[in-house]
Amino acid sequence: MSDEPLAPQPIPGPEARQWAMFCHFAAFLGLVFPFGNLHGPLIVWQIKKDLDPFVDAQGKEALNFQVSVALAALLCFLLMVVVIGFPLLLLLLVSVGRWC
């Protein structure tokens, strides 16, 4: 690590901050459309990434977060099916066994 001070980052303009915010807010499209939480930030980021480096960084961050959440939700769903599936299968076999 270096002891040199970091160069000050330029403050993004109001338009850049607004589009960066839209990148994050676009995830709410997931409440309306299936996988909208992934497509919304991706579309806003792809359209406005050349506007400002701040918008580019925030778009990547918003998309990365939504992809991480989607993968974690998928993993939780798969684990729920596996863990809950075995007791339900046993219950099904017991209930079918009573009727035979």
Residue, then its C-alpha position, 0 to 999 in steps of 0.5 A: m500500500s502506498d502512503e500517497p494521498l488519493a486524488p480527489q474524485p470529481i463531483p458528478g453533476p445533477e444529471a449524472r446523479q439522477w441517472a445513477m439513481f434511476c439505475h437503482f430505482a429501475a430494479f422496482l420493475g421486478l414488481v411489475f414484470p418477471f425478471g424486471n429487476l434484472h432488465g431494468p437496471l441493465i437497460v438504463w445502464q446500457i443506454k446511459k453508461d457513456l454519459d458519465p463515469f459515475v453513471d457507469a459505475q452505479g449502473k454496474e453496481a445496481l446490476n451486480f446487486q440485482v444479479s447477486v440477489a436473484l442468484a441467492a433467491l434461486l439457491c434458496f428456492l432450490l434448497m427449499v425444494v430439496v429440504i422440504g421435498f423429502p418430508l413431503l415425499l415421506l408424507l405422501l408415501v404414508s398417506v398413499g400407503r393408508w389408502c392401499 
